[in-house]
Every structure is written in C-alpha cells, then in structure tokens.
Amino acid sequence: MTIPPERLDQIANRFAEIEARMASGQLEGEEFVQASRDYAELEPVAKLALELKAAREEVAGLEDMLSDPEMRAMAEEELEALNQRIPELEQQLAVAMLPRDSADAKPAMLEIRAGTGGDEAALFAGDLYRMYERFAGEQGWKVEPVSMSASEVGGFKEIVANVTGTGVFAKLKFESGVHRVQRVPETESGGRIHTSAATVAVLPEPDEVDVQIDAGDLKIDTYRASGAGGQHVNTTDSAIRITHLPTGLVVTCQDGRSQHKNREKAMQVLRARLYEQQREATEGAEAEARKAMVGSGDRSERIRTYNFPQGRVTDHRIGLTLHKLPEIIAGPGLGELVDALIAEDEAKRLAAMNE
C-alpha cells in the first residue's frame, strides 16, 4: 500500500500543531485533557509517517549518487536496504492509520460464567479467571473482583472483575465467547475425557459521563447474601439487586460486607452493560464488520478449545492451534493468541479498505 506524500505531510503537520498547542501553556482543564489524548493517539502514527518520509527522501538522494562511479556501490547497498524497509514502514503506517474502536483505550469488565459441565465447568471458569489474572499481571494491569459466586468444589459459578490499565479492552475484546475444555476431571475414576465449557464476556468500562442513568429507571432490592462469608452472611441484608427498568437488565452483587460497596459495584457492572448496548446501537456497521473478521464474540459462539490430553489450544475463529496449553493456561502464554487475533483483525480491516 503506497501512502501519498501529501498524506504524510498532513499527519506531520497535524501532530506539530497539537504539539505546539500543548507547549503554549494556554490550554487548561478539558482542553488540555483532550489535546493530551489527541497527542497520545497521533504520536505513533506521526513517528511512522516522519520515518517513511525521511526514507523516501533518502532514496531520492541515493538515486542521484548512482551516476557517481566512486559512490555507486555504497548507494546501491543502501538503496537495497531502504527498498526493503519502505514497504514495511508503509504497512505499519497503514495499520496505525486504521480507524480504532472508540473503546480500545478503556478498562474492561471481565465476566466469566460456568457453562455446561457441572462442577468441572466451575473449575474451568476458575482456571480461566486465573489465566486472565496472570496475563493482566504480565501487562502491568490491575484486576479487582467485583462480584463472585464460588463453587463448593472450587472455581466459580460466576465471577465479575474490573481490569484497569493501558489498552485493556483493545487486547481482551476478542476473548468474549464460549471457551471449551477437554480433560479428565479429578473426580473421574475411569479416566474418561469430559467436555465442559465456560462463557467469557469482556465489556468496555465507561466513564460516568459516557452513560447517564436516571435514578427513576432503577429498581433496587436488598437481600441476605448466601454462600461463604460466615455468620455475617446470615444476619445482614447487604446483597444488592439492581434492575434497569427500561432495558430489563439485572445486576446483583453480594461479595462485599457493605451494602453501599455492593451497590457501587453493581452500578459499575450495570453501567458497563448499558454502555455496550449503546456501542452496539451507535456503531452497528463497524461492529458488524468486526464480527465478520474474528467472530462475533457472542457468548453463544464457541471460540476456543483447550485440550489437556494433547496439550493444545485451538482458536476456531482464525484456525490457530498452539501446542502450548500449560503456558497459555498459566497466563503469560496467552499473549501469543491475543496478538494473533489482533493481527488478523488488522489484516482483514486493511484488506477491506484496499478493495
């Protein structure tokens, strides 16, 4: 993909303009915040554009040197290297210029629920949560459980966590869907392989200004929590159930001892779910295009299989199989799958733009 010289100039000039505004000392408050966001978003694009522009100018200079017998050999050698580098830069810049999901920079709400498979599905849900928790640690992110329902045998019937850091949603958004596991459960005496599943949903977490919720649209119930928690669980109505009447969305939280904290966490989850509904409505065309690229991310769609006996993980959307199950389920190895999904998304979006 050849990027016109005037496009490179536009990018460089726009970046220089933002840089000058920030250096002027005249921006305050929201203006400065917006300029900082624009700067952070454009900086990697501008760097690539300037590098590509410099490489093209260097090629022109080297071509002029070809007529000089004493400089010809050196010019040819440098031209060969540049002629390999320039297409790489053009590809990188084309990818960097692709329209971004407006939610990519946001933190995310991670929801994992045990699916078919009974106790084994709950154990697998726990494995998935720990996988994401360790992967997040590798990225320098913070994971904070919002609500959970533990299984008696270990693992979780359901767990919701808030993941904060740089580029969280951009890296985790393709994890939404049905994750299937094939392994011999600890309770299986005959050594038979069982297939179980858990669903994962990754929702971008909005700022409060992104989603306005009218208090009159909420029905809030308190009730006595159940499950682990000792004597407190049986004596205090601290659990919260919030129903958003216009949409019918229901969110519950009973993880904390404080009714106030549980209400705060439930509102956090509700806001994320409402924001996702708004995104789907307002970004319909873009969302449909993304679904066609690496799968819908819908929780009814099986996206990945973790086969323990063979030590392999297969992502069905891009047909990638890695024989690295221990590394992936441990957390750090998940990065290879995440990067492959992002690369596939970028490649297909770039191809669509060039059609």
C-alpha positions as a printed NumPy array, in Angstrom:
array([[  0.   ,   0.   ,   0.   ],
       [  1.576,   3.267,  -1.175],
       [  0.747,   6.247,   1.013],
       [  0.801,   9.587,  -0.898],
       [  3.43 ,  12.164,   0.187],
       [  0.71 ,  14.743,   0.874],
       [ -0.898,  12.365,   3.386],
       [  2.418,  12.108,   5.24 ],
       [  2.625,  15.909,   5.318],
       [ -0.932,  16.144,   6.691],
       [ -0.099,  13.769,   9.543],
       [  3.17 ,  15.543,  10.386],
       [  1.54 ,  18.986,  10.292],
       [ -1.372,  17.896,  12.467],
       [  0.996,  16.406,  15.043],
       [  3.156,  19.541,  15.053],
       [  0.027,  21.647,  15.581],
       [ -1.054,  19.617,  18.614],
       [  2.498,  19.661,  19.994],
       [  2.646,  23.47 ,  19.667],
       [ -0.728,  23.914,  21.387],
       [  0.366,  21.8  ,  24.339],
       [  3.676,  23.646,  24.613],
       [  1.968,  27.053,  24.533],
       [  0.815,  26.793,  28.139],
       [ -2.564,  28.243,  27.157],
       [ -4.594,  25.038,  27.438],
       [ -6.399,  24.275,  30.682],
       [ -8.886,  21.795,  32.008],
       [-10.788,  19.746,  29.438],
       [ -8.958,  21.399,  26.517],
       [ -5.612,  20.173,  27.844],
       [ -7.011,  16.692,  28.558],
       [ -8.357,  16.423,  25.006],
       [ -5.107,  17.689,  23.497],
       [ -3.183,  15.113,  25.545],
       [ -5.433,  12.35 ,  24.23 ],
       [ -5.005,  13.572,  20.648],
       [ -1.235,  13.729,  21.127],
       [ -1.033,  10.182,  22.547],
       [ -3.208,   8.829,  19.736],
       [ -1.346,  10.548,  16.913],
       [  2.24 ,  10.242,  18.18 ],
       [  2.933,   6.649,  16.966],
       [  1.314,   7.455,  13.595],
       [  3.334,  10.667,  13.219],
       [  6.606,   8.905,  14.063],
       [  5.997,   6.312,  11.348],
       [  4.96 ,   9.   ,   8.853],
       [  8.124,  11.028,   9.518],
       [ 10.313,   7.921,   9.271],
       [  8.695,   6.934,   5.968],
       [  9.057,  10.466,   4.596],
       [ 12.749,  10.548,   5.57 ],
       [ 13.338,   7.12 ,   3.992],
       [ 11.778,   8.227,   0.699],
       [ 13.862,  11.409,   0.668],
       [ 16.985,   9.353,   1.333],
       [ 16.147,   7.09 ,  -1.603],
       [ 15.901,  10.111,  -3.877],
       [ 19.307,  11.324,  -2.701],
       [ 20.921,   7.904,  -3.179],
       [ 19.5  ,   7.582,  -6.682],
       [ 21.272,  10.829,  -7.597],
       [ 24.524,   9.27 ,  -6.362],
       [ 24.261,   6.29 ,  -8.72 ],
       [ 25.798,   8.327, -11.528],
       [ 28.977,   8.813,  -9.471],
       [ 31.277,   5.79 , -10.092],
       [ 33.001,   6.225,  -6.724],
       [ 29.722,   6.323,  -4.759],
       [ 27.709,   3.859,  -6.824],
       [ 28.5  ,   0.677,  -4.862],
       [ 27.682,   2.254,  -1.495],
       [ 24.492,   3.869,  -2.866],
       [ 23.272,   0.551,  -4.313],
       [ 23.834,  -1.214,  -0.996],
       [ 21.936,   1.432,   0.969],
       [ 19.163,   1.56 ,  -1.635],
       [ 18.634,  -2.185,  -1.331],
       [ 18.161,  -1.898,   2.429],
       [ 15.819,   1.1  ,   2.075],
       [ 13.747,  -0.557,  -0.639],
       [ 13.098,  -3.402,   1.791],
       [ 12.401,  -1.073,   4.714],
       [  9.969,   1.285,   2.941],
       [  7.223,  -1.341,   2.251],
       [  7.471,  -2.425,   5.891],
       [  7.008,   1.169,   7.046],
       [  4.073,   1.672,   4.667],
       [  2.393,  -1.456,   6.043],
       [  2.974,  -0.393,   9.664],
       [  1.667,   3.104,   8.958],
       [ -1.396,   1.779,   7.118],
       [ -2.241,  -0.39 ,  10.145],
       [ -1.62 ,   2.517,  12.536],
       [ -3.992,   4.692,  10.49 ],
       [ -6.869,   2.196,  10.655],
       [ -9.95 ,   3.52 ,  12.487],
       [ -9.822,   2.407,  16.103],
       [-12.601,   1.047,  18.237],
       [-13.614,   4.015,  20.386],
       [-13.451,   1.791,  23.473],
       [ -9.959,   0.332,  22.883],
       [ -8.242,   2.538,  25.461],
       [-10.819,   1.87 ,  28.182],
       [-10.568,  -0.519,  31.125],
       [-12.834,  -3.553,  30.935],
       [-15.323,  -5.575,  32.9  ],
       [-14.447,  -9.282,  32.678],
       [-17.336, -11.698,  33.274],
       [-16.769, -15.463,  33.435],
       [-19.583, -17.972,  33.996],
       [-19.534, -21.74 ,  34.269],
       [-21.477, -23.322,  31.411],
       [-22.253, -26.942,  30.608],
       [-20.331, -29.483,  32.629],
       [-21.401, -29.005,  36.263],
       [-18.569, -28.934,  38.791],
       [-15.933, -29.343,  36.085],
       [-17.246, -26.222,  34.305],
       [-16.925, -24.247,  37.538],
       [-13.341, -25.447,  37.971],
       [-12.601, -24.439,  34.39 ],
       [-14.135, -20.999,  34.989],
       [-11.675, -20.653,  37.875],
       [ -8.802, -21.69 ,  35.599],
       [ -9.819, -19.06 ,  33.045],
       [-10.045, -16.35 ,  35.685],
       [ -6.548, -17.155,  36.974],
       [ -5.263, -17.232,  33.368],
       [ -6.553, -13.716,  32.733],
       [ -5.365, -12.532,  36.144],
       [ -1.799, -13.684,  35.453],
       [ -1.865, -12.332,  31.894],
       [ -3.012,  -8.995,  33.294],
       [ -0.101,  -9.042,  35.72 ],
       [  2.292,  -9.509,  32.789],
       [  0.75 ,  -6.433,  31.131],
       [  1.013,  -4.32 ,  34.268],
       [ -2.777,  -4.215,  34.675],
       [ -4.763,  -4.393,  37.895],
       [ -7.572,  -6.93 ,  38.393],
       [-10.171,  -6.313,  41.076],
       [-13.059,  -8.766,  41.633],
       [-16.423,  -7.016,  41.639],
       [-18.671,  -9.96 ,  42.463],
       [-18.354, -13.721,  42.542],
       [-20.247, -16.892,  43.256],
       [-17.827, -19.604,  44.329],
       [-18.409, -23.279,  43.645],
       [-18.334, -25.775,  46.509],
       [-15.703, -27.856,  44.693],
       [-13.535, -24.848,  43.817],
       [-13.626, -22.477,  40.912],
       [-16.586, -20.199,  40.232],
       [-20.146, -20.458,  39.109],
       [-19.708, -16.807,  38.139],
       [-17.112, -14.099,  38.65 ],
       [-17.042, -10.48 ,  37.51 ],
       [-13.835,  -8.439,  37.727],
       [-12.708,  -4.957,  36.778],
       [ -9.467,  -4.848,  34.752],
       [ -7.693,  -1.488,  34.586],
       [ -4.531,  -0.422,  32.783],
       [ -3.322,   0.695,  29.367],
       [ -5.118,  -0.769,  26.347],
       [ -7.091,  -3.346,  28.325],
       [-10.163,  -3.579,  26.107],
       [ -8.094,  -3.47 ,  22.905],
       [ -6.282,  -6.655,  23.949],
       [ -9.101,  -8.557,  25.646],
       [-12.125,  -7.756,  23.458],
       [-11.739, -10.871,  21.294],
       [-11.855, -13.142,  24.364],
       [-15.66 , -12.928,  24.524],
       [-17.382, -16.19 ,  23.676],
       [-17.618, -19.822,  24.717],
       [-14.374, -21.429,  25.878],
       [-14.438, -25.236,  25.798],
       [-12.211, -27.572,  27.777],
       [-11.488, -31.262,  27.158],
       [ -9.819, -33.102,  30.026],
       [-10.176, -35.867,  32.58 ],
       [-11.833, -34.41 ,  35.718],
       [-10.253, -35.151,  39.082],
       [-13.493, -36.866,  40.106],
       [-13.426, -39.215,  37.089],
       [-12.145, -42.602,  38.213],
       [-12.434, -44.224,  34.784],
       [-10.079, -41.782,  33.094],
       [-12.689, -40.628,  30.575],
       [-12.263, -37.248,  28.903],
       [-15.095, -34.826,  29.619],
       [-16.021, -31.716,  27.658],
       [-17.114, -28.675,  29.648],
       [-17.487, -25.009,  28.868],
       [-17.439, -21.535,  30.355],
       [-18.569, -18.261,  28.847],
       [-16.448, -15.124,  28.844],
       [-17.718, -11.598,  28.255],
       [-15.389,  -8.591,  28.039],
       [-17.18 ,  -5.238,  28.222],
       [-15.512,  -1.827,  27.983],
       [-15.992,   0.101,  31.2  ],
       [-17.283,   3.599,  30.505],
       [-16.631,   6.819,  32.329],
       [-19.647,   8.102,  34.214],
       [-20.137,  10.795,  31.576],
       [-20.436,   8.107,  28.884],
       [-23.583,   6.625,  30.417],
       [-26.21 ,   8.683,  32.185],
       [-28.517,   6.596,  34.367],
       [-31.729,   8.095,  35.707],
       [-32.322,   7.032,  39.305],
       [-36.031,   6.741,  38.469],
       [-35.198,   3.959,  35.991],
       [-33.757,   1.739,  38.718],
       [-35.428,  -0.81 ,  40.976],
       [-33.046,  -1.618,  43.84 ],
       [-33.62 ,  -4.592,  46.142],
       [-31.586,  -5.683,  49.138],
       [-31.492,  -9.248,  50.358],
       [-29.494, -11.591,  52.534],
       [-26.372, -12.911,  50.87 ],
       [-25.827, -16.64 ,  50.5  ],
       [-22.675, -18.715,  50.306],
       [-19.321, -18.258,  52.01 ],
       [-18.999, -15.41 ,  54.444],
       [-19.502, -16.759,  57.91 ],
       [-22.043, -15.505,  60.425],
       [-22.291, -12.1  ,  58.734],
       [-23.945, -13.673,  55.673],
       [-26.905, -14.889,  57.726],
       [-27.526, -11.687,  59.666],
       [-27.177,  -8.732,  57.281],
       [-29.156,  -7.757,  54.176],
       [-26.078,  -6.469,  52.338],
       [-26.601,  -8.071,  48.912],
       [-27.885,  -5.772,  46.17 ],
       [-30.015,  -6.456,  43.114],
       [-30.441,  -3.587,  40.624],
       [-32.95 ,  -3.789,  37.788],
       [-32.738,  -1.245,  34.98 ],
       [-36.42 ,  -0.939,  34.102],
       [-36.132,   0.432,  30.52 ],
       [-33.892,  -2.423,  29.35 ],
       [-34.697,  -5.182,  31.855],
       [-31.006,  -5.615,  32.7  ],
       [-30.496,  -7.132,  36.153],
       [-27.231,  -6.916,  38.109],
       [-26.561,  -8.45 ,  41.51 ],
       [-23.656,  -8.086,  43.913],
       [-23.241,  -9.793,  47.275],
       [-19.493, -10.094,  47.508],
       [-18.796,  -7.315,  49.984],
       [-19.93 ,  -6.887,  53.579],
       [-21.062,  -3.335,  52.924],
       [-24.404,  -2.683,  51.254],
       [-23.011,   0.618,  49.987],
       [-19.964,  -1.077,  48.412],
       [-22.13 ,  -3.768,  46.817],
       [-24.413,  -1.118,  45.354],
       [-21.411,   0.777,  43.982],
       [-20.019,  -2.363,  42.345],
       [-23.409,  -3.352,  40.919],
       [-23.772,   0.098,  39.365],
       [-20.301,  -0.288,  37.875],
       [-21.365,  -3.506,  36.134],
       [-24.713,  -2.056,  35.042],
       [-23.006,   0.978,  33.534],
       [-20.658,  -1.273,  31.526],
       [-23.546,  -3.365,  30.174],
       [-25.566,  -0.304,  29.204],
       [-22.524,   1.222,  27.534],
       [-22.021,  -1.944,  25.482],
       [-25.652,  -1.786,  24.345],
       [-25.16 ,   1.832,  23.299],
       [-21.978,   0.972,  21.412],
       [-23.723,  -1.804,  19.521],
       [-26.539,   0.564,  18.579],
       [-24.393,   3.536,  17.525],
       [-21.518,   1.603,  15.942],
       [-23.631,  -1.024,  14.203],
       [-21.843,  -1.061,  10.868],
       [-18.381,  -1.115,  12.431],
       [-19.417,  -3.807,  14.901],
       [-20.809,  -5.987,  12.103],
       [-17.586,  -5.637,  10.148],
       [-15.561,  -6.643,  13.195],
       [-17.769,  -9.675,  13.784],
       [-17.07 , -10.868,  10.262],
       [-13.332, -10.648,  10.882],
       [-12.636, -12.659,  14.021],
       [-16.067, -13.827,  15.094],
       [-18.901, -12.087,  16.821],
       [-17.605, -12.536,  20.343],
       [-21.142, -13.531,  21.231],
       [-21.242, -15.815,  24.236],
       [-23.217, -18.397,  22.255],
       [-20.283, -18.859,  19.86 ],
       [-17.587, -21.412,  20.65 ],
       [-14.343, -19.599,  20.078],
       [-11.617, -21.734,  21.64 ],
       [-10.879, -25.276,  22.801],
       [ -8.352, -26.199,  25.494],
       [ -7.426, -29.883,  25.018],
       [ -5.452, -31.044,  28.056],
       [ -4.615, -34.642,  26.962],
       [ -2.945, -33.325,  23.791],
       [ -1.608, -30.133,  25.393],
       [ -3.054, -27.916,  22.682],
       [ -5.224, -24.824,  22.418],
       [ -7.192, -24.079,  19.235],
       [ -8.8  , -20.765,  18.394],
       [-11.537, -21.707,  15.942],
       [-12.065, -18.206,  14.534],
       [ -8.624, -17.918,  12.964],
       [ -7.797, -21.632,  12.76 ],
       [ -4.749, -21.306,  15.004],
       [ -3.577, -24.275,  17.094],
       [ -0.763, -23.912,  19.607],
       [  0.728, -26.879,  21.433],
       [  1.451, -24.697,  24.436],
       [ -1.503, -25.306,  26.725],
       [  0.465, -25.188,  30.018],
       [  2.   , -21.806,  29.126],
       [ -1.332, -20.401,  27.924],
       [ -3.45 , -21.559,  30.863],
       [ -0.701, -20.249,  33.182],
       [ -1.3  , -16.754,  31.773],
       [  1.836, -15.412,  30.043],
       [  1.405, -17.691,  27.011],
       [ -1.994, -16.15 ,  26.271],
       [ -0.229, -13.194,  24.662],
       [  0.572, -15.182,  21.515],
       [ -3.131, -15.897,  20.951],
       [ -4.131, -12.315,  21.725],
       [ -1.536, -10.916,  19.307],
       [ -2.637, -13.328,  16.564],
       [ -6.274, -12.24 ,  16.917],
       [ -5.348,  -8.56 ,  16.8  ],
       [ -3.118,  -9.129,  13.741],
       [ -5.907, -10.996,  11.937],
       [ -8.338,  -8.192,  12.699],
       [ -5.912,  -5.562,  11.41 ],
       [ -5.078,  -7.529,   8.247],
       [ -8.711,  -8.023,   7.301],
       [ -9.645,  -4.417,   8.003],
       [ -6.71 ,  -3.269,   5.892],
       [ -7.738,  -5.589,   3.05 ],
       [-11.288,  -4.268,   3.231],
       [-10.038,  -0.679,   2.952],
       [ -7.954,  -1.531,  -0.114],
       [-10.81 ,  -3.187,  -2.015]])
